[in-house]
């Protein structure tokens, strides 16, 4: 995942430089909006997919040099 894509998923402009506390706050907000347990059964697969993308975006922005996530 690229840094611009991660920022967009968390609600930031692509060229922004959010602080760690801003990233954490945005992550928490997006997680609550897309948590699979909050959706009916027929919408859970979609919510789970979005939930995982948000977690990946958070990890990408929090630790840009992690070997698991590639964040440019």
C-alpha positions in Angstrom: 0.0 0.0 0.0 1.3 3.4 -0.9 1.4 6.3 1.6 -1.0 8.4 -0.4 -3.6 5.5 -0.5 -3.2 5.0 3.2 -3.8 8.7 3.9 -6.9 8.7 1.8 -8.3 5.6 3.5 -7.9 7.3 6.9 -9.4 10.6 5.6 -6.3 12.7 5.0 -5.3 14.5 1.8 -2.8 12.5 -0.1 0.1 15.0 0.3 -0.5 15.7 4.0 1.8 14.8 6.9 -0.4 13.8 9.8 1.0 13.4 13.3 1.0 10.0 15.0 -1.9 11.2 17.2 -3.9 12.4 14.2 -3.3 9.0 12.5 -4.5 7.2 15.6 -7.6 9.3 16.0 -8.5 8.9 12.3 -7.9 5.1 12.6 -10.2 4.8 15.6 -12.9 6.7 13.9 -12.7 4.7 10.7 -12.6 1.4 12.6 -15.8 2.2 14.3 -17.5 3.1 11.0 -16.5 -0.1 9.3 -16.4 -2.7 12.1 -17.9 -6.0 10.8 -19.9 -6.6 14.0 -21.9 -3.5 13.3 -23.3 -4.7 10.0 -25.9 -7.2 9.0 -24.8 -10.7 7.9 -25.1 -10.0 4.2 -22.8 -6.9 4.5 -20.1 -8.4 6.7 -17.7 -9.6 4.0 -17.6 -6.1 2.6 -17.1 -4.5 6.0 -14.4 -7.0 6.9 -12.5 -6.2 3.7 -12.7 -2.4 4.4 -11.8 -3.1 8.1 -8.6 -4.9 7.0 -7.6 -2.1 4.5 -8.0 0.5 7.3 -5.8 -1.6 9.6 -3.2 -1.9 6.8 -3.3 1.8 6.2 -2.8 2.5 9.9 0.2 0.2 10.1 1.6 1.7 7.0 1.5 5.2 8.3 2.6 4.3 11.8 5.7 2.4 10.8 6.6 3.2 7.2 9.7 0.9 7.3 8.0 -2.2 8.5 8.8 -5.3 6.3 5.2 -6.4 6.3 3.8 -3.2 4.9 5.3 -1.2 2.1 4.5 2.5 2.5 6.0 5.1 0.2 
